[in-house]
Amino acid sequence: MRRYLAGWIFCLLVSGLPVGGFAQSGTVGEKGATESVAGAPVPLEKTEWRLIRLGGAAVTGDDLHRPPQIVLDPVSQRASGSGGCNRIVGGYELKGDKLTFAHMASTMMACPGGMGTEQKFLKVLGQVKRWKIAKGHLELSDGSGKVVAVFEVGDSVAK
């Protein structure tokens, strides 16, 4: 019962965090660099990024409760989103093309499928050291330069 109650309390706390959508402009090389997608600039921050590749494997929504996604909020320096089942939240630090995630946590609901993907996603976020936006995709790389996660713009694009 305590675990269930703690999960709900965490859900309520997390639900108050922003999950997307404010205008931000920038140019390549600035914090929150942008690239054009369908003629509109797409910033790193304040954009919903939906996970499409994790390591070398495609992420499909067939066994997931909701699409894994993440949004970076520059005001609070917090990352929030979904791991595929649970809400995720944590801090991040962005300096040029360097990006690190810290203290990532998730709610603790059990889902019939997708838990393995969610656990790998959280683990990969802890390995991230660099980022770039190429051809409308956000690529996160580890310390050796290996791309560990690829995202596309989700439903909630910066407005």
ABEGO torsion letter per residue (X at the ends): XAAAAAAAAAAAAAAABBAEGBBBBBBBGBBGBBBBBGGBBBBABGBBBBBABBEABBBBAAABABBBBBBBBAAAGBBBEBAGABBBBEBBBBBEABBBBBGBBBBABBBABGAAAAAAAAAAAAABABBBBBGGBBBBBBAAGBBABBBBBBABBBX
